[in-house]
Amino acid sequence: MGTSGPEPHRAACYCSFVSMRTAAVLTVSDSSSRGERADLSGPATADLLRQSGFEVTHQEIVPDEQAAIEAELIRLSERVQLIVTTGGTGLAARDVTPEATRAVCSKLVEGIPERMRAEGAAQTPFAMLSRGVCGVRGRSLILNLPGSPNGALESLRAVLHILPHATDLLAGKTGHQEG
């Protein structure tokens, strides 16, 4: 019985991480982080993720500070498979969510935000102003959504169908699907 292999605890942790689709929602907003404005986008995004089969284990709010966003993305990437941010993707000086996301990711997944902007442009020309990105950190996918509740939900709906497959790939399930 003296076989060598991964520690039982490590194997159990990895398996539980892979078997459940876990998600976190990170709202980036100065006013919401100070308690001056209710966060509407974060809870709406979390609800849609839950309806789609994700277990949302974390919901956080941080100010529009690149270092704070980066720290939270790093922390959450060690705990969940999918991190969805809302806010900080526009053109204002304090909109730095895409920069923070790029800084912590090893790869970008350009097609996902391209699809969100294309779908959004059918609703409003302002969708083209969103600078949201999608990237990979370790075994986690990080996706930036706009800060408005409507923009966040429309963007998420545009790509929601692909997110389970993306998280499966990052978890090591690399078998190809037909269709």
C-alpha positions in Angstrom: 0.0 0.0 0.0 3.0 2.3 0.0 2.1 3.9 -3.3 3.3 7.4 -4.0 1.1 10.1 -5.5 -0.6 13.3 -4.6 -1.5 13.9 -1.0 -5.1 12.9 -0.4 -5.9 16.4 0.9 -4.6 18.0 -2.2 -6.4 15.7 -4.5 -9.7 16.3 -2.6 -9.3 20.0 -2.8 -8.5 19.9 -6.5 -11.5 17.7 -7.2 -14.0 19.8 -5.4 -12.6 22.9 -7.2 -13.1 21.2 -10.6 -16.5 19.5 -9.9 -18.4 22.7 -9.0 -18.6 25.8 -11.2 -17.8 28.5 -8.7 -18.0 32.2 -9.3 -17.3 35.5 -7.7 -18.7 38.9 -8.5 -16.5 42.0 -7.9 -18.1 45.4 -8.2 -15.7 48.2 -8.9 -17.2 51.5 -7.7 -15.9 54.4 -5.6 -19.4 55.4 -4.5 -20.6 51.9 -3.7 -17.4 51.0 -1.8 -18.0 54.1 0.4 -21.7 53.2 0.9 -22.9 56.2 -0.9 -24.8 54.3 -3.6 -26.3 50.9 -3.6 -24.6 48.3 -5.8 -27.3 47.1 -8.3 -25.0 45.5 -10.9 -23.2 43.1 -8.6 -26.3 41.4 -7.1 -28.1 41.3 -10.5 -25.0 39.7 -12.1 -24.7 37.2 -9.2 -28.4 36.3 -9.6 -28.0 35.6 -13.3 -24.9 33.5 -12.7 -26.8 31.4 -10.1 -29.7 30.9 -12.5 -27.2 29.6 -15.0 -25.8 27.0 -12.6 -22.8 28.8 -11.0 -22.3 28.8 -7.3 -21.6 32.4 -6.4 -19.4 32.1 -3.4 -18.1 35.7 -3.1 -19.6 39.1 -3.8 -17.2 42.0 -3.1 -17.0 45.8 -3.7 -13.8 47.7 -4.2 -13.0 51.3 -5.2 -11.7 52.3 -8.6 -8.1 51.8 -7.5 -6.0 49.6 -9.7 -4.0 48.1 -6.8 -7.1 47.2 -4.9 -8.7 45.6 -8.0 -5.6 43.6 -8.7 -5.3 42.4 -5.1 -8.9 41.3 -5.1 -8.6 39.5 -8.5 -5.6 37.6 -7.3 -7.3 36.6 -4.0 -10.5 35.5 -5.8 -8.6 33.6 -8.5 -7.3 31.3 -5.8 -10.9 30.5 -4.7 -13.2 30.4 -7.8 -13.2 29.4 -11.4 -15.0 32.5 -12.8 -14.6 36.1 -11.6 -17.0 38.6 -13.1 -16.3 42.3 -12.5 -18.8 45.1 -13.0 -17.8 48.7 -13.4 -14.7 50.6 -14.3 -14.6 49.7 -18.0 -15.4 53.1 -19.5 -13.3 56.1 -20.5 -13.3 58.1 -17.3 -9.9 58.7 -15.7 -10.7 56.3 -12.8 -12.0 53.5 -15.0 -9.1 51.1 -14.6 -10.7 47.6 -14.3 -9.3 46.5 -17.7 -5.8 47.6 -16.8 -6.0 45.7 -13.5 -7.3 42.6 -15.2 -4.6 42.7 -17.8 -1.9 43.1 -15.1 -2.9 39.9 -13.3 -3.7 37.7 -16.3 -1.4 35.4 -18.2 -3.6 35.2 -21.3 -6.4 37.4 -22.8 -9.5 35.8 -24.4 -10.3 38.5 -26.9 -13.4 36.8 -28.5 -15.5 37.0 -25.4 -15.5 40.9 -24.9 -15.7 41.2 -28.7 -19.0 39.3 -28.6 -20.3 41.3 -25.7 -19.6 44.6 -27.5 -21.1 43.3 -30.8 -24.3 42.2 -29.1 -24.4 45.4 -27.0 -24.0 47.6 -30.2 -27.3 46.2 -31.4 -29.0 47.8 -28.4 -27.0 51.0 -28.0 -24.0 52.6 -29.8 -22.4 53.3 -26.4 -21.5 49.6 -26.1 -18.5 50.4 -28.3 -17.1 52.6 -25.5 -16.7 49.6 -23.1 -13.1 48.6 -22.7 -13.8 45.4 -20.8 -11.5 42.5 -21.3 -11.5 38.8 -20.4 -8.4 36.9 -19.3 -7.0 33.8 -17.6 -5.2 33.8 -14.2 -4.2 30.3 -13.2 -7.3 28.1 -13.5 -9.7 31.1 -13.3 -11.4 33.1 -16.0 -11.8 36.9 -15.3 -14.5 38.8 -17.2 -15.1 42.5 -17.1 -18.7 43.8 -17.5 -20.0 47.4 -17.7 -21.1 49.0 -14.4 -24.8 49.7 -15.3 -27.1 46.9 -14.3 -28.6 46.7 -17.8 -25.2 46.8 -19.5 -23.8 44.2 -17.2 -26.7 41.8 -17.7 -26.9 42.2 -21.5 -23.1 41.7 -21.8 -23.2 38.6 -19.6 -26.2 37.1 -21.4 -24.3 37.5 -24.7 -21.5 35.1 -23.6 -23.1 33.1 -20.7 -23.5 30.0 -22.9 -19.7 29.8 -23.4 -18.5 30.3 -19.9 -19.1 26.7 -18.6 -17.0 25.4 -21.4 -14.3 27.9 -20.8 -14.1 27.1 -17.1 -14.1 23.4 -17.9 -11.1 23.9 -20.2 -9.3 25.8 -17.5 -10.1 23.0 -15.0 -8.3 20.5 -17.4 -11.4 19.1 -19.1 -10.0 19.5 -22.6 -12.2 17.0 -24.5 -13.8 18.5 -27.6 -17.5 18.8 -27.8 -19.5 18.3 -31.0 -21.9 21.0 -32.2 
